[in-house]
């Protein structure tokens, strides 16, 4: 079914016929590509696709590297700020890049815009959009939940709407849909580059775009016209052969890949799919795969441009972009003979549907073995809730296949045994499936259609059917299933699968049900088996756009006043962090030694805390409250070394800060995996943190720490993690003479007064070292802006 082939292997033999024809001879330069002007989006006049820049950059890069390029390299190197002088080495060089656009969801946009305001600039340098999708809690149903969210969050929505109008940003109102679906429908385009303040931004790779999740500080850089810095990604090639059939879906491809690579196997790499199997997938199916690539730590994922992307662009009223991409196809597919750092092969004809989980998205089990695993591991077999939709799986194809299953069950007189929720990804999808009768189908079998928003996927779920602490199982078509992620109940066993499997299982009410082999009993007492699901990739009658929820910025927003109340508990203007004092950090207490998985959900919880995303002081009260203390096995209970008493993590951290004592967090592997939320770096910095020392970092979180002026340090010897406890103090030595690339010496002082020294490493480069010295990247940007004003 699949096999791991190794490293640095050529990928040409796996290209589909259309890709091979397009990629012959390392691509022929077409100097006239820039003669044509095609707008990046129907919503942004005068902002054009710049294929000429990519063409010109790649001509320089090819002359320097003299090697066939992967598609990932073509798009990334095509966006280099200075291709003539940029050092280019996969996994080593730090690239300066010029993304085409920025996208922000409402929870992260608040802090990003507050930071942008601090920079003192009149307008964003690149097209930018803000999407209201994170602050709508699922409770009753779509219409009432949306109305309640608009009322509760009015202050935040007013701030975002006025800030967007002032700074030239497109604003998608609450109810418009989830950021990633809106991007796919309106902004994603083959060969372009986008950064977004959400970890699932790679969804746009389904349209051949390099789209990366980042923290708000990275977004602010690009919004301010500063190049975006990224370590040159390695490229993992996933060769797809054969063709899916029956119950297998594109979701099962990424569930399989997650099982192969694990939650950190894609760190520092772009996942590039290629091979004849690519052309058998729908465009939205490819987006599903790219979306969940975030769960394996990938920088992003993408597919080569093909006819399925062309069809989706045409169906979403972007035929001119499709036509332009056809002209540029030679740079929208990999070169023949290009090399991948690692290669995985999957035969789609043999791929089984998978169920991943619980508690981690990389625990992959084929459906044929899943029932046995449920029994062996004593997972709760009763299925309490099935949830479909979200940014990962809410396309027309997904919904039509699920509706087919629901209609078949209804024809046998069945209603859902489990609770069943449906989350449309956008207003366009909602309106279209409503017109085509699918919403009625779902409601007839007992389903509840939620608002066009993230909802339970990010913990915005007022779940009432169980008590907190009650052991239970749910299954979703979402992307992430960390402990407590969906409902804040650590005893909930959350499993991830395709919408097809989720929909079938809710009629059995049992996780051990396998719709490929098992039967159900209809209302007439007769047994039946589901037929293979069927659905349409695109609506035959076209998309219904539904209600217009987009606010375009005025041509001149300089007179717009941004709404921020000084008495607000939701929004707070930022105060700059203090710069480094030029001294070593001496005897910094270990705030907490975190044990095992410590995601951004553990560091800065979502759910009810989302309402404080624009107020740093208030949201800092959730800092590290989910992290497990390695000394005690408890959460949110740590030693205050100054008083000898135990307290909550934020309380102890603030006490150290107020006493002028910097502190350090010690973490395990892949620290900070998950969401792109920069609050997981802002909060420790605000509370007085100096450094995070761990065995390894997730990419986005490590960058976020650097941006906020904290030191991300890696144990040079991972076993040294075991030498430290939460009663120790750590000194960070030699900072005055530190040069990027050098080890940093640490001295551990134990509770009994004994000391020992260990070495740490850091990926901080020269520019990032300047951020640390300035106190944050934003401080450095503001200083540069003041210097320009003074010299003007």
matplotlib code that plots the C-alpha trace (Angstrom):
import matplotlib.pyplot as plt

x = [0.0, 2.7, 6.4, 9.2, 11.9, 14.6, 16.3, 17.6, 15.7, 14.7, 11.1, 10.8, 9.7, 6.6, 5.3, 1.9, 1.9, 0.7, 3.3, 6.1, 5.2, 5.1, 8.3, 10.6, 14.1, 14.1, 11.4, 11.8, 11.9, 9.0, 10.0, 6.6, 4.6, 4.5, 3.0, -0.4, -2.1, -4.3, -5.7, -5.0, -8.6, -11.9, -12.1, -8.9, -8.6, -5.2, -3.3, -1.8, -0.3, 3.4, 4.5, 7.2, 9.0, 9.0, 10.2, 13.1, 14.1, 14.2, 16.4, 18.9, 18.5, 18.9, 22.1, 23.4, 22.2, 22.3, 19.9, 16.3, 13.9, 11.0, 7.7, 8.2, 11.6, 10.2, 7.6, 9.8, 12.9, 10.6, 9.7, 13.3, 13.9, 17.4, 18.0, 21.5, 23.0, 20.8, 22.5, 20.4, 20.8, 17.9, 17.6, 20.4, 20.0, 17.6, 15.7, 14.4, 11.1, 8.4, 5.0, 2.1, -0.5, -1.3, -4.5, -5.5, -8.3, -10.1, -8.6, -5.0, -5.8, -6.4, -2.8, -1.4, -3.2, -2.3, 1.3, 0.9, -0.6, 2.5, 4.7, 3.1, 2.4, -0.5, -1.5, -0.4, 2.2, 0.6, -3.0, -4.3, -7.6, -9.2, -11.7, -14.2, -14.4, -12.9, -15.2, -18.5, -19.4, -21.4, -24.3, -27.8, -27.5, -26.1, -28.5, -28.9, -25.2, -24.2, -26.5, -25.2, -21.6, -22.2, -23.7, -21.0, -18.1, -19.3, -16.4, -13.9, -15.7, -16.0, -12.2, -11.4, -13.8, -12.5, -8.8, -9.3, -10.9, -8.1, -5.3, -6.6, -7.5, -10.4, -12.8, -14.9, -17.8, -18.9, -20.9, -18.9, -17.1, -13.7, -10.6, -9.2, -12.3, -12.7, -9.1, -9.6, -12.7, -11.4, -7.7, -5.6, -3.8, -1.2, 2.4, 1.7, 2.9, 0.8, 1.4, -1.5, -1.9, -3.4, -1.5, -3.9, -3.1, -1.4, -5.0, -4.4, -1.8, -4.7, -4.6, -0.8, 0.0, 2.8, 0.8, 2.4, 1.1, 2.9, 2.7, 1.3, 4.7, 5.7, 2.5, 3.2, 6.6, 5.1, 2.2, 4.9, 6.8, 9.7, 10.8, 9.7, 12.4, 12.2, 14.8, 15.1, 12.7, 13.7, 11.3, 9.5, 8.0, 4.9, 4.4, 0.7, -0.1, -3.3, -6.8, -9.1, -12.4, -15.3, -15.0, -11.5, -11.2, -8.4, -8.6, -7.3, -4.1, -3.1, -4.2, -1.8, 1.0, 0.6, 1.0, 4.2, 5.8, 4.4, 3.6, 7.1, 8.3, 7.5, 9.2, 11.3, 10.0, 7.5, 5.4, 5.1, 2.7, 3.3, 2.7, -0.2, -2.5, -2.6, -4.8, -7.5, -8.1, -10.4, -9.0, -10.9, -9.6, -6.0, -6.8, -7.9, -4.6, -2.6, -4.7, -3.9, -0.3, 0.0, -0.4, 2.9, 4.8, 5.2, 6.1, 3.4, 2.1, 1.3, 0.2, 1.3, -1.2, -3.5, -7.0, -8.8, -7.4, -8.4, -11.9, -12.2, -10.9, -13.5, -16.3, -15.4, -15.4, -11.6, -11.3, -8.7, -6.4, -6.8, -5.9, -2.9, -1.8, -2.0, 0.5, 2.8, 2.4, 6.1, 6.8, 3.8, 5.0, 8.3, 11.2, 11.9, 14.8, 14.3, 15.4, 13.5, 15.1, 12.8, 10.3, 7.1, 5.0, 1.3, -0.8, -4.3, -5.8, -4.8, -5.3, -7.9, -10.0, -8.2, -9.2, -6.5, -6.4, -7.2, -5.3, -2.9, -3.4, -0.6, -2.0, -3.2, -5.4, -6.9, -10.7, -10.2, -8.2, -9.9, -12.6, -10.0, -7.9, -11.0, -11.4, -7.7, -7.2, -10.5, -11.5, -15.1, -17.0, -20.2, -20.0, -21.5, -21.1, -20.1, -19.0, -18.4, -17.2, -14.6, -11.9, -10.5, -13.6, -16.5, -16.3, -19.3, -17.8, -17.5, -21.0, -22.6, -21.0, -22.1, -25.6, -25.7, -25.0, -27.6, -30.3, -29.6, -30.0, -33.2, -34.6, -34.3, -36.1, -33.0, -32.1, -28.7, -28.0, -25.2, -25.5, -24.5, -23.3, -22.5, -20.2, -20.3, -16.9, -18.3, -21.4, -21.0, -20.9, -23.8, -26.0, -25.2, -25.9, -29.1, -30.2, -29.4, -31.3, -28.4, -29.1, -32.7, -31.3, -29.0, -31.7, -34.2, -31.9, -31.3, -28.3, -27.7, -26.2, -23.8, -22.6, -20.1, -17.2, -14.6, -16.8, -16.0, -12.8, -11.1, -12.9, -15.8, -18.4, -20.8, -21.1, -23.9, -24.4, -21.6, -20.0, -16.4, -14.2, -16.6, -14.9, -16.4, -15.7, -16.4, -15.3, -14.8, -13.7, -11.5, -7.7, -6.6, -7.5, -5.2, -6.4, -9.4, -9.1, -12.7, -14.7, -12.1, -12.8, -9.5, -11.4, -12.9, -11.4, -11.4, -10.9, -10.3, -11.6, -13.2, -16.7, -17.9, -16.8, -18.1, -21.5, -21.8, -20.8, -23.4, -26.2, -24.6, -23.6, -20.6, -17.0, -16.6, -18.9, -17.2, -19.5, -17.4, -18.3, -21.0, -24.8, -27.3, -31.0, -33.6, -36.9, -38.5, -36.2, -34.3, -30.5, -28.8, -25.3, -24.4, -23.5, -20.3, -20.7, -21.1, -20.8, -19.9, -16.6, -18.3, -22.0, -23.6, -25.7, -22.8, -22.1, -24.7, -22.7, -25.3, -25.3, -22.6, -20.5, -17.4, -16.4, -14.0, -11.7, -12.3, -9.8, -8.6, -9.0, -6.8, -9.8, -11.2, -10.9, -10.0, -12.3, -10.4, -11.9, -9.3, -11.5, -12.0, -11.3, -11.1, -8.7, -5.5, -2.9, 0.5, 3.4, 6.9, 8.9, 12.1, 15.3, 18.0, 20.2, 23.4, 24.0, 24.0, 20.8, 21.8, 19.9, 16.6, 14.2, 12.7, 9.1, 7.9, 9.5, 6.8, 6.4, 5.6, 3.4, 3.1, 1.2, 0.2, -3.1, -1.3, 0.7, -2.2, -5.6, -8.3, -12.1, -13.4, -10.0, -10.4, -12.3, -9.1, -6.9, -6.7, -5.9, -2.4, -2.7, -6.0, -5.1, -1.8, -3.9, -4.0, -0.3, 0.9, -2.1, -2.5, 1.2, 1.9, 4.5, 7.1, 7.8, 4.2, 2.2, -0.3, -1.3, -1.2, 0.4, 4.1, 6.6, 7.3, 11.0, 10.9, 8.2, 8.3, 4.6, 2.7, 0.5, -0.9, 1.6, 0.5, 0.4, 3.9, 5.3, 3.9, 5.3, 8.8, 8.3, 7.2, 10.2, 12.5, 13.4, 13.6, 12.5, 12.9, 10.5, 11.9, 10.2, 10.3, 10.1, 8.3, 7.5, 4.8, 3.3, -0.1, -1.7, 0.3, -1.0, 1.7, 0.0, 1.9, 5.1, 3.6, 2.3, 5.5, 7.3, 4.7, 5.0, 8.8, 10.1, 13.6, 14.0, 12.5, 14.9, 13.7, 14.7, 13.1, 10.7, 7.8, 8.8, 6.2, 6.4, 10.2, 10.0, 7.3, 9.5, 12.4, 10.1, 9.0, 12.6, 12.8, 15.6, 14.6, 17.3, 17.8, 19.5, 22.7, 22.3, 18.6, 19.3, 20.2, 16.4, 16.4, 19.0, 16.6, 13.7, 11.3, 13.3, 16.4, 17.8, 19.5, 22.1, 22.6, 26.2, 28.4, 25.6, 27.8, 30.3, 27.6, 27.7, 25.0, 26.0, 27.8, 26.7, 25.4, 26.6, 24.1, 24.8, 22.2, 22.0, 20.1, 18.1, 20.9, 23.3, 25.3, 25.9, 26.6, 27.1, 25.5, 25.5, 22.5, 22.2, 20.0, 18.9, 19.0, 20.7, 22.3, 19.1, 17.2, 19.9, 19.2, 15.5, 16.6, 18.8, 16.1, 13.5, 11.4, 11.3, 8.5, 10.8, 13.4, 10.8, 9.5, 13.1, 13.8, 10.6, 11.6, 15.0, 13.5, 11.2, 14.1, 16.2, 13.3]
y = [0.0, 2.4, 2.4, 4.8, 4.9, 6.9, 10.2, 12.3, 10.2, 11.4, 12.1, 12.2, 8.6, 9.3, 12.4, 12.2, 12.5, 16.0, 17.0, 15.4, 17.1, 20.4, 19.8, 18.7, 20.2, 22.0, 24.4, 26.9, 30.5, 32.5, 36.1, 37.5, 36.0, 39.4, 41.1, 39.9, 41.5, 39.1, 40.2, 38.0, 38.1, 39.4, 41.3, 43.3, 45.6, 46.6, 43.8, 41.5, 38.0, 38.5, 35.4, 37.4, 37.8, 34.1, 33.5, 36.0, 34.7, 31.1, 32.1, 33.4, 30.4, 27.9, 29.5, 29.3, 25.8, 24.1, 21.3, 20.3, 21.9, 20.5, 22.4, 23.6, 25.1, 26.8, 28.7, 29.4, 30.5, 32.3, 34.6, 35.3, 39.0, 38.8, 35.7, 36.9, 37.0, 34.7, 31.7, 28.6, 25.3, 23.2, 22.8, 25.3, 28.7, 31.4, 32.7, 36.3, 35.9, 38.2, 36.6, 37.8, 38.1, 37.7, 36.2, 36.4, 34.8, 36.9, 35.4, 36.0, 39.1, 41.1, 40.8, 41.1, 44.3, 45.7, 45.0, 46.5, 49.7, 49.9, 50.1, 53.4, 52.5, 53.9, 50.8, 47.2, 46.7, 43.5, 42.4, 41.3, 39.8, 39.2, 36.4, 36.2, 32.4, 31.6, 33.5, 31.7, 29.1, 26.1, 25.7, 25.4, 25.8, 28.0, 31.0, 31.5, 30.8, 33.4, 36.0, 35.4, 35.6, 38.9, 40.3, 39.0, 39.9, 43.2, 45.1, 42.8, 42.8, 46.6, 46.9, 44.5, 46.1, 49.7, 48.6, 46.8, 49.8, 52.1, 50.0, 48.7, 45.2, 43.0, 42.1, 39.0, 39.4, 36.7, 34.1, 34.3, 31.0, 29.6, 31.4, 28.5, 27.8, 31.5, 31.7, 28.7, 30.1, 33.7, 34.2, 31.0, 30.8, 28.5, 29.5, 32.3, 32.5, 33.4, 33.4, 33.2, 33.5, 30.0, 26.7, 25.2, 27.9, 25.2, 24.3, 26.6, 24.1, 22.3, 25.1, 24.9, 27.7, 27.8, 28.8, 28.7, 29.2, 31.8, 33.9, 37.4, 39.0, 37.3, 38.5, 42.1, 42.0, 41.2, 43.6, 46.2, 45.4, 43.6, 40.3, 37.1, 34.9, 31.1, 28.4, 26.9, 23.9, 20.4, 18.7, 15.4, 13.8, 11.7, 9.7, 8.7, 5.9, 4.1, 5.4, 5.5, 3.8, 2.9, 4.4, 5.7, 9.5, 12.1, 12.4, 8.8, 9.8, 12.4, 10.1, 7.5, 10.0, 11.2, 7.6, 7.3, 10.6, 11.3, 14.7, 16.0, 14.1, 16.9, 19.6, 21.9, 20.4, 21.0, 17.9, 17.7, 15.3, 14.0, 11.0, 9.7, 9.4, 13.2, 13.7, 11.4, 13.7, 16.7, 20.1, 20.3, 16.8, 18.0, 21.0, 18.6, 16.7, 20.0, 21.3, 18.4, 18.4, 20.9, 17.9, 16.4, 19.7, 20.4, 24.0, 23.5, 21.0, 21.4, 19.7, 20.4, 22.4, 20.3, 20.2, 19.7, 23.0, 24.6, 23.3, 24.6, 28.0, 28.2, 27.1, 29.9, 32.6, 32.8, 31.5, 34.2, 32.9, 29.3, 30.5, 32.4, 29.4, 27.2, 29.5, 29.3, 25.5, 24.9, 26.5, 25.0, 21.4, 19.8, 19.4, 16.0, 14.5, 16.7, 15.2, 14.9, 14.6, 11.8, 9.9, 8.1, 6.0, 5.3, 3.1, 4.6, 1.5, -0.4, 2.4, 1.6, 4.2, 5.2, 6.3, 8.3, 8.8, 9.2, 12.1, 12.5, 12.8, 10.4, 7.2, 5.7, 2.6, 1.2, 0.6, -3.2, -3.2, -0.4, -2.4, -4.7, -1.7, -0.2, -3.4, -4.0, -0.5, -0.3, 2.9, 3.7, 1.9, 3.9, 6.8, 9.9, 12.4, 12.5, 15.9, 16.6, 19.8, 22.3, 23.8, 20.3, 18.6, 20.9, 21.0, 20.3, 16.9, 16.1, 17.2, 15.4, 12.1, 12.4, 13.3, 10.2, 8.1, 9.9, 9.5, 5.8, 5.4, 7.5, 5.3, 2.4, 4.4, 5.2, 8.3, 9.1, 7.1, 9.5, 13.3, 14.6, 18.1, 19.6, 22.6, 24.2, 25.7, 28.9, 30.8, 29.7, 26.0, 26.4, 28.2, 25.7, 22.6, 24.2, 24.8, 21.2, 19.7, 18.4, 20.5, 19.2, 15.6, 16.1, 17.6, 14.9, 12.2, 14.3, 16.4, 20.0, 22.4, 24.8, 28.2, 28.7, 28.8, 26.8, 25.8, 22.4, 21.9, 24.6, 24.0, 26.5, 24.0, 24.3, 20.6, 19.5, 15.7, 14.6, 15.8, 17.0, 14.0, 11.5, 9.0, 9.0, 8.8, 11.2, 11.0, 14.0, 14.9, 17.6, 17.7, 17.9, 15.8, 16.7, 16.0, 18.3, 20.0, 19.9, 20.1, 20.8, 17.4, 15.5, 12.2, 12.6, 10.2, 12.1, 10.2, 11.7, 10.2, 11.1, 12.6, 9.3, 7.2, 9.7, 9.8, 6.1, 5.5, 7.8, 5.4, 2.6, 4.7, 2.4, 2.9, -0.8, -0.5, -0.9, 0.3, -1.6, -5.0, -4.6, -4.4, -2.3, -3.1, -0.9, 0.2, -2.8, -5.2, -6.1, -5.9, -3.7, -2.6, 0.9, 1.1, 2.9, 6.7, 8.9, 12.7, 15.4, 17.2, 20.4, 21.4, 20.8, 24.0, 26.0, 27.6, 29.8, 32.6, 33.1, 36.3, 38.8, 39.0, 40.8, 44.4, 45.9, 48.6, 52.2, 53.7, 56.1, 54.9, 57.6, 59.2, 56.0, 55.8, 52.4, 51.4, 50.5, 51.4, 52.0, 50.2, 47.1, 43.7, 42.3, 44.6, 46.3, 48.4, 46.9, 48.2, 47.4, 44.7, 45.8, 45.3, 42.9, 44.5, 43.1, 40.7, 36.9, 35.5, 34.3, 31.9, 32.0, 29.6, 26.8, 27.9, 24.5, 21.4, 20.2, 16.5, 14.9, 16.5, 20.3, 21.8, 25.5, 24.3, 23.4, 26.7, 29.0, 27.3, 28.1, 27.6, 30.2, 32.0, 33.0, 36.1, 37.5, 37.1, 40.9, 41.6, 40.3, 40.9, 38.9, 36.1, 35.6, 34.1, 30.9, 30.6, 27.0, 26.0, 22.8, 21.8, 18.7, 19.3, 16.6, 16.7, 16.0, 14.9, 17.7, 20.6, 24.2, 23.6, 24.6, 25.6, 29.3, 29.0, 32.4, 31.7, 27.9, 27.7, 26.1, 28.1, 28.4, 28.8, 32.3, 33.5, 32.2, 33.6, 37.1, 37.0, 36.3, 39.1, 41.6, 40.8, 41.3, 37.6, 36.1, 32.5, 29.5, 26.8, 23.3, 21.2, 17.8, 16.9, 19.0, 21.7, 24.1, 21.8, 22.6, 26.0, 29.0, 31.2, 33.6, 34.1, 31.0, 33.1, 36.5, 35.3, 33.8, 37.0, 39.2, 37.3, 37.7, 34.6, 34.7, 31.3, 28.0, 25.0, 21.8, 18.7, 20.0, 22.7, 22.9, 25.4, 28.1, 28.3, 28.5, 31.4, 33.1, 32.9, 34.5, 37.3, 38.2, 38.3, 35.0, 32.5, 29.1, 26.7, 23.1, 20.5, 19.6, 16.2, 15.3, 13.2, 16.4, 17.0, 14.3, 16.3, 19.2, 19.6, 22.3, 23.2, 24.1, 27.4, 27.9, 30.4, 31.2, 32.1, 33.9, 35.9, 38.9, 37.0, 34.8, 34.5, 32.7, 29.1, 28.7, 26.5, 28.3, 27.1, 26.6, 26.1, 24.2, 24.9, 22.2, 22.6, 21.2, 23.9, 21.6, 22.7, 21.2, 22.6, 21.5, 22.8, 24.0, 25.0, 27.5, 28.1, 31.9, 33.7, 37.2, 39.0, 37.1, 37.9, 41.5, 40.9, 39.5, 42.4, 44.9, 43.1, 41.9, 42.0, 44.6, 46.9, 46.7, 47.5, 50.5, 51.8, 51.5, 53.4, 56.2, 56.4, 56.8, 59.6, 61.4, 61.3, 62.3]
z = [0.0, 0.9, 1.5, 2.7, 0.0, 1.6, 1.0, -1.9, -4.5, -7.9, -8.5, -12.3, -12.7, -10.6, -12.5, -14.1, -17.9, -17.9, -15.3, -17.2, -20.4, -18.6, -16.7, -19.5, -19.9, -16.5, -17.9, -20.8, -19.8, -21.2, -20.9, -22.0, -19.1, -17.4, -20.4, -19.3, -16.3, -14.2, -10.9, -7.9, -6.8, -8.0, -4.7, -5.1, -8.1, -9.3, -7.5, -10.1, -10.2, -10.6, -12.5, -14.2, -10.9, -10.4, -13.9, -13.5, -10.0, -11.3, -14.2, -11.7, -9.3, -12.1, -13.3, -9.7, -8.7, -12.1, -10.9, -11.5, -9.1, -7.1, -7.3, -3.8, -4.7, -7.8, -5.8, -2.8, -4.7, -7.1, -4.2, -3.0, -2.2, -3.6, -5.8, -6.8, -3.3, -1.3, 0.1, -0.9, 0.9, 1.9, 5.7, 6.3, 4.7, 6.1, 3.1, 2.7, 0.9, -0.5, 0.0, -2.2, 0.5, 4.2, 5.8, 9.5, 11.4, 14.0, 17.1, 15.9, 13.8, 17.0, 18.2, 14.7, 14.0, 17.4, 16.6, 13.1, 14.7, 16.9, 13.7, 12.7, 9.1, 7.0, 5.1, 4.5, 1.9, 0.5, 0.1, 3.4, 4.7, 8.1, 8.6, 11.5, 12.2, 15.6, 18.1, 17.3, 19.9, 18.8, 21.2, 19.6, 15.9, 13.2, 13.1, 16.9, 17.6, 15.1, 16.4, 20.0, 18.8, 17.0, 20.2, 22.6, 20.4, 19.0, 20.5, 18.8, 15.5, 15.6, 16.3, 13.4, 11.0, 11.6, 11.7, 8.4, 6.8, 8.1, 6.9, 3.6, 4.7, 3.3, 6.1, 6.2, 8.6, 11.1, 9.3, 6.1, 6.8, 7.9, 6.7, 4.8, 2.8, 2.0, 0.9, -1.4, -2.9, -3.4, -3.0, -3.5, -6.9, -8.4, -7.9, -5.4, -1.8, 1.2, 5.0, 7.4, 11.1, 11.5, 11.4, 8.7, 6.2, 4.0, 2.9, -0.1, -1.3, -2.9, -5.5, -6.0, -3.6, -1.0, 2.0, 5.4, 8.9, 11.0, 14.1, 14.1, 14.2, 11.0, 9.4, 10.6, 8.9, 5.6, 6.1, 6.7, 3.6, 5.3, 3.8, 5.5, 6.9, 6.6, 6.9, 3.4, 3.7, 2.9, 0.5, 1.2, -1.9, -1.7, -4.8, -5.4, -7.8, -8.6, -7.9, -4.9, -4.8, -2.5, 1.0, 0.6, 0.4, 0.1, 3.9, 4.2, 2.3, 4.9, 7.8, 6.3, 5.8, 9.4, 10.6, 8.6, 9.5, 13.0, 14.4, 13.9, 10.9, 8.5, 10.6, 8.5, 5.2, 2.5, 1.6, -2.2, -3.7, -7.2, -9.5, -11.6, -8.6, -8.2, -11.2, -9.8, -6.8, -6.6, -6.0, -2.7, -1.8, -2.4, -0.1, 2.6, 2.4, 2.6, 5.5, 7.8, 6.8, 9.7, 12.0, 10.9, 11.5, 7.8, 6.7, 4.1, 1.6, -2.1, -5.3, -8.9, -11.0, -13.1, -14.7, -11.4, -10.1, -13.4, -13.0, -9.5, -10.5, -13.3, -10.9, -8.5, -11.3, -11.8, -15.3, -16.1, -13.3, -14.7, -18.2, -16.9, -14.8, -18.0, -19.7, -16.6, -16.1, -16.8, -13.4, -11.6, -11.8, -10.7, -13.0, -14.4, -12.4, -9.3, -6.0, -2.7, 0.7, 1.5, -0.6, 0.4, -2.0, -1.6, -3.9, -3.8, -5.3, -2.1, 0.5, 3.2, 5.0, 8.3, 11.7, 13.7, 17.4, 20.2, 21.7, 18.8, 15.0, 14.0, 15.6, 12.4, 12.2, 9.0, 9.4, 9.0, 12.3, 14.1, 16.0, 17.4, 18.5, 20.3, 22.3, 22.9, 24.3, 26.2, 24.3, 24.9, 22.1, 22.4, 20.0, 21.7, 18.9, 15.2, 13.8, 10.1, 8.3, 9.5, 7.4, 6.6, 5.2, 4.3, 0.5, -1.7, -2.5, 1.2, 2.0, -1.0, -0.1, 3.5, 2.3, 0.1, 3.2, 5.2, 2.5, 2.3, 6.1, 6.0, 3.2, 5.7, 8.4, 10.5, 12.5, 13.9, 17.2, 18.1, 18.2, 14.8, 13.9, 10.5, 10.0, 6.6, 5.7, 4.1, 3.4, -0.3, 0.7, 3.1, 0.6, -2.1, -0.1, 1.2, -2.4, -3.3, -0.4, 1.7, 4.8, 4.8, 4.5, 7.5, 9.6, 8.7, 10.3, 13.4, 12.5, 13.7, 11.2, 13.0, 11.9, 9.1, 11.6, 13.3, 16.3, 18.0, 15.9, 18.0, 21.3, 20.6, 21.7, 24.6, 25.0, 27.3, 26.7, 29.2, 32.4, 32.4, 33.3, 31.9, 29.7, 26.2, 22.5, 19.6, 15.9, 13.7, 10.2, 11.7, 11.7, 15.3, 18.4, 21.3, 24.8, 25.6, 22.2, 21.2, 24.4, 27.2, 28.6, 29.0, 29.2, 25.7, 23.2, 19.9, 16.7, 13.2, 10.0, 6.7, 6.7, 5.1, 8.1, 10.6, 8.9, 8.7, 12.3, 13.8, 12.6, 14.4, 17.5, 17.9, 17.1, 16.2, 13.2, 9.9, 7.1, 4.5, 6.0, 8.7, 8.4, 10.1, 10.8, 9.2, 10.8, 9.0, 10.9, 7.8, 7.7, 5.0, 4.1, 3.0, -0.7, -1.6, -1.1, -4.1, -4.5, -7.0, -6.9, -8.0, -8.0, -11.4, -11.0, -9.9, -6.5, -4.8, -3.2, -0.5, 1.6, 0.9, 4.0, 2.6, 3.6, 1.1, 2.5, 1.3, -1.2, 1.6, 5.2, 6.8, 8.4, 10.0, 13.7, 15.1, 17.9, 21.1, 24.5, 27.2, 29.7, 27.6, 29.0, 25.4, 23.8, 25.1, 23.3, 23.5, 25.6, 24.2, 25.9, 27.6, 25.6, 26.8, 29.5, 28.0, 30.9, 31.4, 32.8, 36.3, 38.6, 36.7, 38.4, 36.4, 36.2, 35.1, 33.7, 31.2, 30.8, 27.4, 24.8, 25.3, 22.5, 22.0, 23.5, 26.7, 26.6, 25.7, 25.9, 23.4, 23.9, 26.4, 26.4, 22.8, 23.8, 25.4, 22.3, 21.9, 25.6, 26.5, 30.3, 30.6, 28.3, 30.1, 32.9, 30.9, 30.4, 30.6, 32.7, 30.6, 30.8, 33.0, 35.7, 35.4, 39.1, 40.2, 37.2, 37.9, 35.7, 36.8, 40.2, 40.5, 43.2, 43.8, 44.6, 46.3, 48.8, 49.0, 48.3, 45.4, 43.0, 39.5, 36.7, 35.7, 39.3, 40.1, 36.8, 37.5, 41.0, 39.6, 37.0, 39.6, 41.7, 38.8, 38.5, 34.9, 34.6, 32.3, 31.0, 30.4, 27.8, 26.1, 22.4, 19.7, 22.2, 20.9, 18.2, 17.0, 16.4, 15.1, 18.0, 19.0, 22.3, 23.4, 23.0, 24.0, 27.3, 28.7, 27.5, 29.2, 32.4, 32.6, 30.8, 29.5, 27.7, 26.8, 27.0, 25.4, 23.5, 20.2, 19.0, 16.6, 13.8, 14.2, 18.0, 17.9, 15.5, 17.6, 20.7, 18.8, 17.5, 21.1, 22.4, 24.2, 23.8, 22.4, 23.5, 22.5, 24.8, 23.0, 24.7, 25.0, 28.0, 30.0, 30.2, 33.0, 35.0, 35.7, 38.0, 38.9, 42.0, 40.0, 38.9, 35.5, 34.4, 30.7, 30.3, 27.7, 26.1, 25.6, 23.4, 21.7, 17.9, 16.0, 15.4, 18.7, 21.6, 24.8, 28.2, 31.0, 34.7, 36.6, 40.4, 42.2, 45.4, 47.5, 46.2, 43.9, 40.3, 37.0, 33.5, 30.2, 26.7, 24.6, 21.0, 19.3, 15.7, 16.2, 13.3, 13.2, 12.4, 15.1, 17.7, 17.0, 17.9, 21.2, 22.0, 21.0, 23.2, 20.3, 16.5, 16.8, 18.9, 16.1, 13.5, 15.4, 16.0, 12.3, 11.5, 13.9, 12.4, 8.9, 10.2, 11.8, 8.6, 6.3]

ax = plt.figure().add_subplot(projection="3d")
ax.plot(x, y, z, "-o")
ax.set_aspect("equal")
plt.show()
